[in-house]
């Protein structure tokens, strides 16, 4: 995951606000033109990488995700429905099929959205600053915890935020599914070879700049993985 900074209000924001005032102003009722414009804006905002797994996405292989799930209910209030077309609540994500039938990102999260909010929010700087990776391709939060222990952290209402973020990354979003891990391992090994075991400082500085900045409005795939290792090495 990489920090996502939401764009300032645009005509599209205002169009969504006006649409919400309509009696049928829900996300499923958005016109195709508005949804297309919305997806394009989100992709550009995120540099054409998935908000969760950071794989490359485009308008063909991506979809719109809701941070507050569309069906999320809290204390009897349909909070998700209220935020269906709130721009600040929307992300662009991949199709979640990189691990075949073992779905990830929002496709995995679909099973949790009614009664569980998303704790691993890519809009929150504090969270992104504490997301880490290891050379085994694992993504984790704050400090590494054995998977068996993380999978027991499912009762979100009685746990602290950090525990819930750990559970979100591994279980809710399934970001440690096998193919995603293998992709990160291959990427880290290539980066490690290129920087001569993190010893070539000049190359590391150039690589870090490449991954920090957009090129042609796009980030490099797995950009935060590179940033994490290049900054800490």
N, C-alpha and C positions, 0 to 999 in steps of 0.2 A: 504494500500500500504506500501511496505517496500523498503528501498533503495536497488537498485541492482547495484553491482559493476561488470563491465564487465571484463571477463578474458583477460589475456594477449594473444597476437597473438599465434595461434597454427597452425599445419598443415591444420586444417579445415579452418581457416581464409585465408590462402594462396590459398587453393583450390577454395574458393569463389571468390577471386580476379582474379584468372586465368579464372574461368568460366565466369566472367563478361566481359572479353575481347572478348568472342565469340559473333558472330553476333546474336545468339539466347540466349544470356546470361541473361535471365530474371528469376524471381522467379518461375513462373509457369513451366518453362522448366528444373528446377533442377531435377536431377535423384532422384528416391525414396531412394537410398542409402545415398545420400548427405542430403536429407531432414531428414531422420531418424537420421543420425549423428548430424545434426544441432539441432534437437529437443532435443536429449539426452544431448548435451552440454548446451543448454539453461536451461533445467530442473535441471541439476547439479549446474549450476551457481546460480540459484534462490532457491536452496534447495527444489525443488519439490513443490513449492506453486505458485499459479497464481500471475502474476505480478501486478494485480489490486485488486482482492478481497481477496487474500491470502488463498483461500481454497486449500486443497491438490489436486495435479494433478500428473498424470503419463503419460507415452507415449501413453496410450490408450484413456484417456479422456482430452487430451490437444491439442492445435494447435499453430502454429507460428503466432505471431502478428507483425505488422510493426508500429513502433512509428510514423514515417512519412508514412501516409497511402499510399498504392501502387498506388492509383489513384489521389493523392493530386497534384493539379496544383497551382502554385503561379506565378502571373504576366506572365502567358502564358507559363511558363516553367514546364515540367513534372518532378517536384522534386521527387515525389513518385516513379516514374519509375526508376530514377537514383539511388535510394537507396534501391531498392527491395532486393538486396542480399548483402547489407552492414551489416556485423555482428553487428556493434554498433547500428543498427537500429532495431534489432530483439529481441523479448521477447517470452516467453512461457506463454500461458494463458489458462484458463478453457474454457469449452464449452458454458458458459454464460446462462445456462438453470436452475439455482437454483430457479428462481422465475417463473418457468413455461413459459408461453407465454410472460412474461414481461422480455425480454432479457437484459443481462447486460454484462459488460466488452467489449471485442472487437465486440461481436455480436450486442450490442447496438450502439457501436461507428460507425459501418458500414454506418449508415445513414448520418454521418457527415464528412466522410473522404475526400471527393473530394475538398471541399473548406475551411475546418477548420483543422488547425494543432492540435496536442495534447499538451495542456498546462500542464496538470497534468502528467508530465514525471517522472517515478519512478527511472530514472538514476540521477536526480538532487537532490543533498543533501539538498539544501536550501528548496526545496519544501517538501521533506519528513519530515524535521525537523518541519515544520509548519502544518502538517496534524494531526488532532485531532479526538477524539471520545468522545461521551457522554454515559451515562448509559442507554439511550433510544435506543442505538444501532446505532446512527447516525455517519457517517463519515463527516468531514467538514474541511475547510481550514482556518487557522489563527484565525478567530473569528466566532462564530455561527451566521448564518443569516437565518431568516425564509425561508422555502422552497419556499413560494410564491414569495419572492423577488429574490431568486436565479434563479428561472425559467424565470425571465425577463432579465437575463444577457446573451441573446443569440447573440447579435450583436458583435461578438468578435473583429471586426476590429476597433471599437471605444471604447473598454474597456481596462483597465489595465490588466496586467498578473494575478494579484490576483483574480480579478473578473472572469476571464476566467478559472482559476483553480477551483474555486468554482462551476462554471457551468459544467465543465468537470466531476467532482466527482459525482455530483448529476444527471445531465441530460445526458451528452454524454456517460459516463460509467455506469450510473444508479446504482451506488453502494449503494444507499439507498432504493433499492426495498425491499419489505416487508420481504421476506424470509431471505435475507442477514442481515437485521436489527434484526430479531428474533434470528438468529444464534449468532450474536454478543451479544445480550442481555443475552442469555442463558450462553454464554461463560464468560461474565463479572460477572454474578451472581455467577457462580461456582468458579471463581478466587477470588471473594470477600469473599465467604464463607470459602474457603481454607485458606485465609490469615486473617480470623477473622476481617472482615471489614477494611482491610488494616492496621491492628494493629500489626500483628506478623512479626516483622522486619526480623527475621531469615528465616522464610518461604519465605518472599518476596525476599530476596537476592538470595535464592536458585532457586526460580521460575524465577527471572530475568535472572540469568545465563543460565537457561534451554532454555529460549526463545531467548536469544541473540546469542547462539551458535548452530551450526548444530550438529545433532546426526546421524551417519551413512549417512552423506552427505545430510541430510534433516532438514529443519526448522519445528517447530511445526506449525500447522494450526493457522491462525489468529495471528501469532506471534507479529506483530506490535501493535495490540490491547493490548496484555498483556504487552508489553514493555511500552507503553504509560501510562497505569494505575499504573504499578509497579514503574515507575520512578517518577511519579508526586505525588504519595500518601505518 
